[in-house]
Amino acid sequence: MTTPEPLRVAVIGAGPAGIYAADALTRQSREEVAVDIVDRLPTPYGLVRYGVAPDHLKIKGVARSLREVLERPGVRFVGGVEFGRHLTREGLARAYHAVVFATGASVDRRMGVPGEDLPGSVAATDFVNWYCGHPDSGVESFLLDSEEVAVVGAGNVALDVVRILAKSADELHRTDVPQPMLDVLAASKIRRIALLARRGPLQAKFTAPELRDLGRIDNAEVRVRPEQVDVDPNGSAVLGAARAARTNLKILSEWAARPARDLPRSIELRFWARPVAVLGGERTAGLQVEETELDGEGRLRGTGAFDTVEAGMVFRSIGYAGIPLPGVPFDEDTRTVPHSEGRVLGTDGEVRPGDYVAGWVKRGATGVIGTNKSDAAATVRSLLDDAGELRAAAPSGGLEPVEDVLRGSGAEVAYYGDWLSIDAAEAELGAALGRGERVKLRSWSDMYGAIGR
């Protein structure tokens, strides 16, 4: 009896969702599977590398568990290959039985207010990419030359942005922030940071550990308006809130009650403030906000009272959104790929054979890193259920090596061994600068130089 060749699967995206999909594919015993994890960058880990704040060392430690998957037999990292540029869906069909799209949600959601495109009004995602050393971000992208800035958002990414803006260079010295970016942060003129949330403290999406970290900054005083956290602890609003929200309220109330300290920078957490316009002429000068409240049914509404927050920069951090992939169906309203149990659906609502989806581009930018594990496993169950059909649909002449498909595409393919060379170079740079375990190489040329190209 002839043993069938392994089911060959391409996973597009080397972030947690993609690597967890590879994990689920190679842990099971129903089918022998060979997985290529394809990414446009020569480095794996996606948002773990380029989205998690550099001072969150415990969260960044997730990369160690992801590394185990990349080193597993049957799994290959194929970096430096961009879907839609070097490799099309038609090309993938020549090399793989199935494709799992796990490209995440890489752009910010917009506030939709006048003045949002003024110079100085920026996406938090761009700033995160910058301080995390994404090779698409230039050093000159951020100057941090304003004394007053505003961050709009009530989630952990907003807190990350505030924390990085507020910390001194000394506090960031032993992180992996690229040295040129650390030099810009060291020269920052920022003194006052306003964090603005449309709803109240009980509705904020911060997690308690992230919030506590804000109060541990040596360089900045955190200020909270006492009247905004003066909530009856025995009232229905508190008793009906989730435990995490009650914890947040406790932390904020403690901060509101403590005496002010004279520190180089200040952070004001301001709730019930909805941005209505970014103000300025040639560049951002401030943010007009409307005071808000909840109506009797818990819906947000404006009160008609307006205020101006002075800010030379405005960072919007109101969520991530997915982007369309060439030739792949996309729902513009949800900013996700439509699917049924992980199987991609065409514009006619029918399943597209061989196409699957996992992670944020499947369900939206919700959940934590670990949420992607169960999400990917659910998609993989669907893919394995379809294994017989996938094999039957393969080209009659057999599948080609992806390298043959890529020939002439211009892709500078980087394999796992190449990533290890980049990893080693970053460790050497961290040691040479006396900055800790590693300092990121920030440019394409630096990373490919470490590979020897």
Buried (B, 14 or more C-beta within 10 A) or exposed (E): EEEEEEBBBBBBBBBBBBBBBBBBBBEBEEBEBBBBBBBBBBBBBBBBBBBBBBBBBEBBEBBEBBBEBBEBEEBBBBBBBBBBEBBBBEBBBBBBBBBBBBBBBBEBBEBEBEBBEBEBBBBBBBBBBBBBBBBEBEBEBBEBEBEBBBBBBBBBBBBBBBBBBBBBBEBBBBBBBBBBBBEBBEEBEBBBBBBBBBBBBBBBBBBBEBBEBBBEBEBBBBBBBEEBBEBEEEEEBBEEBEEBBBBBBBBBBEBBEEEEEEBEBBBBBBBBBBBBBBBBEEEBBBBBBBBBEBEEEEEBEBEEEBEEBBBBBBBBBBBBBBEBBEEBBBBEEEBBBBBEEBBBBEEEEEBBBBBBBBBBBBBBBEBEBEBBBEBBBBBBBBBBEBBEEBBEEBEEEEBBEBEEBBEEBEBBBBBBEBBBBBBEBBBEBBEEEEBBEBBBBBBBEBBBBBBEE
